[in-house]
Amino acid sequence: MSKVVTHNFYVGEKRVMFSEWYEPLSKEALQERALMATERGYGTPDTVVDSTGRMVKLGGEGADTE
């Protein structure tokens, strides 16, 4: 059985959306899901933290960090 990875999308310090998948998503896939949050009126996520402990900066400059 596969372990599900939860991706939490944040605008500043506020969590606005989450997504579950069977593996950590690529930065491009996270950006696509962040666009969905924006289109739904939740705000524009700038950071994603997943249940593996990985943090991904989505906006502007900033690299993926562990």
N, CA, C and O atoms as a GROMACS GRO file, in nm:
protein
  264
    1MET      N    1   0.084  -0.118   0.000
    1MET     CA    2   0.000   0.000   0.000
    1MET      C    3   0.088   0.124   0.000
    1MET      O    4   0.185   0.132   0.076
    2SER      N    5   0.056   0.220  -0.084
    2SER     CA    6   0.133   0.343  -0.094
    2SER      C    7   0.094   0.442   0.014
    2SER      O    8  -0.022   0.448   0.056
    3LYS      N    9   0.192   0.518   0.057
    3LYS     CA   10   0.167   0.624   0.153
    3LYS      C   11   0.128   0.750   0.077
    3LYS      O   12   0.192   0.784  -0.022
    4VAL      N   13   0.024   0.818   0.121
    4VAL     CA   14  -0.023   0.940   0.057
    4VAL      C   15   0.055   1.059   0.112
    4VAL      O   16   0.077   1.070   0.232
    5VAL      N   17   0.097   1.148   0.022
    5VAL     CA   18   0.168   1.270   0.060
    5VAL      C   19   0.068   1.385   0.056
    5VAL      O   20   0.000   1.405  -0.045
    6THR      N   21   0.060   1.460   0.164
    6THR     CA   22  -0.028   1.577   0.171
    6THR      C   23   0.054   1.701   0.143
    6THR      O   24   0.162   1.720   0.200
    7HIS      N   25   0.003   1.786   0.053
    7HIS     CA   26   0.069   1.913   0.017
    7HIS      C   27  -0.018   2.027   0.069
    7HIS      O   28  -0.133   2.040   0.029
    8ASN      N   29   0.038   2.109   0.158
    8ASN     CA   30  -0.034   2.222   0.216
    8ASN      C   31   0.012   2.351   0.149
    8ASN      O   32   0.132   2.381   0.146
    9PHE      N   33  -0.083   2.427   0.096
    9PHE     CA   34  -0.054   2.551   0.024
    9PHE      C   35  -0.080   2.670   0.115
    9PHE      O   36  -0.186   2.680   0.177
   10TYR      N   37   0.018   2.760   0.123
   10TYR     CA   38   0.010   2.875   0.214
   10TYR      C   39   0.019   3.007   0.138
   10TYR      O   40   0.095   3.022   0.042
   11VAL      N   41  -0.062   3.103   0.186
   11VAL     CA   42  -0.047   3.244   0.148
   11VAL      C   43   0.004   3.310   0.274
   11VAL      O   44  -0.071   3.327   0.371
   12GLY      N   45   0.132   3.348   0.274
   12GLY     CA   46   0.193   3.394   0.399
   12GLY      C   47   0.195   3.278   0.497
   12GLY      O   48   0.248   3.171   0.466
   13GLU      N   49   0.135   3.299   0.615
   13GLU     CA   50   0.131   3.192   0.715
   13GLU      C   51  -0.003   3.120   0.719
   13GLU      O   52  -0.022   3.030   0.800
   14LYS      N   53  -0.097   3.159   0.632
   14LYS     CA   54  -0.231   3.101   0.632
   14LYS      C   55  -0.242   2.988   0.530
   14LYS      O   56  -0.216   3.008   0.411
   15ARG      N   57  -0.282   2.870   0.576
   15ARG     CA   58  -0.304   2.758   0.484
   15ARG      C   59  -0.437   2.781   0.413
   15ARG      O   60  -0.541   2.800   0.476
   16VAL      N   61  -0.432   2.778   0.280
   16VAL     CA   62  -0.552   2.807   0.202
   16VAL      C   63  -0.605   2.686   0.126
   16VAL      O   64  -0.719   2.687   0.080
   17MET      N   65  -0.523   2.582   0.111
   17MET     CA   66  -0.565   2.465   0.034
   17MET      C   67  -0.471   2.350   0.064
   17MET      O   68  -0.357   2.371   0.104
   18PHE      N   69  -0.521   2.228   0.045
   18PHE     CA   70  -0.432   2.112   0.052
   18PHE      C   71  -0.465   2.018  -0.061
   18PHE      O   72  -0.575   2.019  -0.116
   19SER      N   73  -0.368   1.936  -0.094
   19SER     CA   74  -0.382   1.839  -0.201
   19SER      C   75  -0.313   1.711  -0.157
   19SER      O   76  -0.209   1.716  -0.091
   20GLU      N   77  -0.370   1.597  -0.194
   20GLU     CA   78  -0.307   1.469  -0.161
   20GLU      C   79  -0.270   1.396  -0.290
   20GLU      O   80  -0.344   1.398  -0.388
   21TRP      N   81  -0.155   1.331  -0.287
   21TRP     CA   82  -0.111   1.253  -0.402
   21TRP      C   83  -0.024   1.140  -0.350
   21TRP      O   84   0.013   1.138  -0.233
   22TYR      N   85   0.009   1.046  -0.438
   22TYR     CA   86   0.083   0.927  -0.397
   22TYR      C   87   0.234   0.945  -0.390
   22TYR      O   88   0.306   0.852  -0.352
   23GLU      N   89   0.282   1.062  -0.426
   23GLU     CA   90   0.425   1.093  -0.419
   23GLU      C   91   0.438   1.245  -0.413
   23GLU      O   92   0.344   1.317  -0.446
   24PRO      N   93   0.555   1.295  -0.372
   24PRO     CA   94   0.574   1.440  -0.374
   24PRO      C   95   0.560   1.493  -0.517
   24PRO      O   96   0.616   1.436  -0.610
   25LEU      N   97   0.485   1.600  -0.533
   25LEU     CA   98   0.463   1.659  -0.665
   25LEU      C   99   0.582   1.746  -0.706
   25LEU      O  100   0.650   1.803  -0.621
   26SER      N  101   0.604   1.756  -0.836
   26SER     CA  102   0.709   1.843  -0.888
   26SER      C  103   0.669   1.989  -0.865
   26SER      O  104   0.553   2.018  -0.840
   27LYS      N  105   0.767   2.078  -0.874
   27LYS     CA  106   0.738   2.220  -0.857
   27LYS      C  107   0.636   2.267  -0.961
   27LYS      O  108   0.549   2.349  -0.931
   28GLU      N  109   0.647   2.217  -1.083
   28GLU     CA  110   0.554   2.256  -1.189
   28GLU      C  111   0.411   2.212  -1.155
   28GLU      O  112   0.316   2.288  -1.174
   29ALA      N  113   0.395   2.089  -1.105
   29ALA     CA  114   0.262   2.040  -1.067
   29ALA      C  115   0.206   2.121  -0.950
   29ALA      O  116   0.086   2.149  -0.945
   30LEU      N  117   0.292   2.159  -0.856
   30LEU     CA  118   0.248   2.241  -0.744
   30LEU      C  119   0.202   2.378  -0.792
   30LEU      O  120   0.104   2.432  -0.742
   31GLN      N  121   0.273   2.434  -0.889
   31GLN     CA  122   0.234   2.564  -0.944
   31GLN      C  123   0.099   2.556  -1.014
   31GLN      O  124   0.019   2.650  -1.005
   32GLU      N  125   0.072   2.446  -1.082
   32GLU     CA  126  -0.059   2.426  -1.146
   32GLU      C  127  -0.170   2.421  -1.042
   32GLU      O  128  -0.276   2.480  -1.061
   33ARG      N  129  -0.147   2.351  -0.933
   33ARG     CA  130  -0.247   2.343  -0.826
   33ARG      C  131  -0.263   2.477  -0.755
   33ARG      O  132  -0.373   2.513  -0.714
   34ALA      N  133  -0.153   2.552  -0.741
   34ALA     CA  134  -0.160   2.685  -0.681
   34ALA      C  135  -0.247   2.777  -0.766
   34ALA      O  136  -0.321   2.860  -0.713
   35LEU      N  137  -0.239   2.762  -0.897
   35LEU     CA  138  -0.324   2.840  -0.988
   35LEU      C  139  -0.471   2.809  -0.963
   35LEU      O  140  -0.556   2.898  -0.970
   36MET      N  141  -0.503   2.684  -0.936
   36MET     CA  142  -0.641   2.646  -0.903
   36MET      C  143  -0.688   2.719  -0.778
   36MET      O  144  -0.802   2.764  -0.772
   37ALA      N  145  -0.601   2.731  -0.678
   37ALA     CA  146  -0.637   2.802  -0.554
   37ALA      C  147  -0.666   2.948  -0.585
   37ALA      O  148  -0.760   3.006  -0.531
   38THR      N  149  -0.584   3.008  -0.670
   38THR     CA  150  -0.604   3.148  -0.708
   38THR      C  151  -0.736   3.165  -0.781
   38THR      O  152  -0.813   3.257  -0.751
   39GLU      N  153  -0.763   3.077  -0.876
   39GLU     CA  154  -0.887   3.084  -0.955
   39GLU      C  155  -1.011   3.066  -0.868
   39GLU      O  156  -1.117   3.120  -0.899
   40ARG      N  157  -0.998   2.991  -0.760
   40ARG     CA  158  -1.112   2.967  -0.670
   40ARG      C  159  -1.128   3.077  -0.566
   40ARG      O  160  -1.218   3.071  -0.483
   41GLY      N  161  -1.039   3.177  -0.570
   41GLY     CA  162  -1.050   3.290  -0.479
   41GLY      C  163  -0.987   3.271  -0.343
   41GLY      O  164  -1.017   3.346  -0.250
   42TYR      N  165  -0.900   3.171  -0.329
   42TYR     CA  166  -0.836   3.144  -0.200
   42TYR      C  167  -0.712   3.230  -0.176
   42TYR      O  168  -0.655   3.228  -0.067
   43GLY      N  169  -0.669   3.304  -0.276
   43GLY     CA  170  -0.544   3.379  -0.268
   43GLY      C  171  -0.440   3.312  -0.355
   43GLY      O  172  -0.466   3.206  -0.412
   44THR      N  173  -0.324   3.372  -0.365
   44THR     CA  174  -0.216   3.316  -0.447
   44THR      C  175  -0.110   3.255  -0.356
   44THR      O  176  -0.032   3.328  -0.295
   45PRO      N  177  -0.107   3.123  -0.347
   45PRO     CA  178  -0.009   3.057  -0.259
   45PRO      C  179   0.135   3.091  -0.298
   45PRO      O  180   0.169   3.097  -0.416
   46ASP      N  181   0.217   3.112  -0.197
   46ASP     CA  182   0.358   3.140  -0.221
   46ASP      C  183   0.450   3.030  -0.170
   46ASP      O  184   0.568   3.025  -0.205
   47THR      N  185   0.395   2.941  -0.086
   47THR     CA  186   0.475   2.834  -0.028
   47THR      C  187   0.391   2.707  -0.017
   47THR      O  188   0.271   2.712   0.011
   48VAL      N  189   0.456   2.593  -0.040
   48VAL     CA  190   0.392   2.462  -0.019
   48VAL      C  191   0.482   2.382   0.074
   48VAL      O  192   0.604   2.375   0.055
   49VAL      N  193   0.421   2.321   0.174
   49VAL     CA  194   0.493   2.230   0.263
   49VAL      C  195   0.422   2.095   0.254
   49VAL      O  196   0.300   2.087   0.270
   50ASP      N  197   0.500   1.989   0.226
   50ASP     CA  198   0.436   1.858   0.217
   50ASP      C  199   0.467   1.773   0.340
   50ASP      O  200   0.552   1.808   0.422
   51SER      N  201   0.399   1.661   0.349
   51SER     CA  202   0.411   1.577   0.468
   51SER      C  203   0.544   1.503   0.477
   51SER      O  204   0.569   1.432   0.575
   52THR      N  205   0.630   1.518   0.376
   52THR     CA  206   0.764   1.462   0.385
   52THR      C  207   0.861   1.561   0.449
   52THR      O  208   0.976   1.527   0.477
   53GLY      N  209   0.813   1.686   0.473
   53GLY     CA  210   0.897   1.789   0.531
   53GLY      C  211   0.955   1.884   0.428
   53GLY      O  212   1.025   1.979   0.463
   54ARG      N  213   0.928   1.860   0.301
   54ARG     CA  214   0.982   1.946   0.194
   54ARG      C  215   0.903   2.076   0.188
   54ARG      O  216   0.780   2.076   0.199
   55MET      N  217   0.975   2.187   0.171
   55MET     CA  218   0.912   2.317   0.153
   55MET      C  219   0.951   2.370   0.015
   55MET      O  220   1.068   2.368  -0.022
   56VAL      N  221   0.851   2.416  -0.061
   56VAL     CA  222   0.875   2.468  -0.196
   56VAL      C  223   0.823   2.611  -0.201
   56VAL      O  224   0.707   2.636  -0.172
   57LYS      N  225   0.911   2.705  -0.240
   57LYS     CA  226   0.871   2.844  -0.261
   57LYS      C  227   0.820   2.854  -0.404
   57LYS      O  228   0.890   2.817  -0.498
   58LEU      N  229   0.698   2.904  -0.421
   58LEU     CA  230   0.639   2.910  -0.554
   58LEU      C  231   0.660   3.044  -0.622
   58LEU      O  232   0.679   3.048  -0.744
   59GLY      N  233   0.658   3.152  -0.549
   59GLY     CA  234   0.662   3.284  -0.612
   59GLY      C  235   0.803   3.338  -0.629
   59GLY      O  236   0.890   3.317  -0.544
   60GLY      N  237   0.823   3.409  -0.739
   60GLY     CA  238   0.949   3.480  -0.762
   60GLY      C  239   1.070   3.392  -0.748
   60GLY      O  240   1.072   3.276  -0.790
   61GLU      N  241   1.173   3.452  -0.688
   61GLU     CA  242   1.295   3.375  -0.669
   61GLU      C  243   1.283   3.290  -0.545
   61GLU      O  244   1.202   3.318  -0.457
   62GLY      N  245   1.362   3.189  -0.538
   62GLY     CA  246   1.356   3.099  -0.425
   62GLY      C  247   1.359   2.956  -0.473
   62GLY      O  248   1.283   2.918  -0.562
   63ALA      N  249   1.444   2.880  -0.415
   63ALA     CA  250   1.461   2.742  -0.456
   63ALA      C  251   1.385   2.651  -0.362
   63ALA      O  252   1.344   2.691  -0.253
   64ASP      N  253   1.368   2.529  -0.406
   64ASP     CA  254   1.310   2.427  -0.319
   64ASP      C  255   1.404   2.409  -0.201
   64ASP      O  256   1.526   2.414  -0.216
   65THR      N  257   1.347   2.388  -0.084
   65THR     CA  258   1.430   2.361   0.032
   65THR      C  259   1.377   2.237   0.101
   65THR      O  260   1.260   2.201   0.087
   66GLU      N  261   1.461   2.172   0.175
   66GLU     CA  262   1.422   2.051   0.246
   66GLU      C  263   1.393   2.086   0.389
   66GLU      O  264   1.358   1.999   0.468
   0.00000   0.00000   0.00000
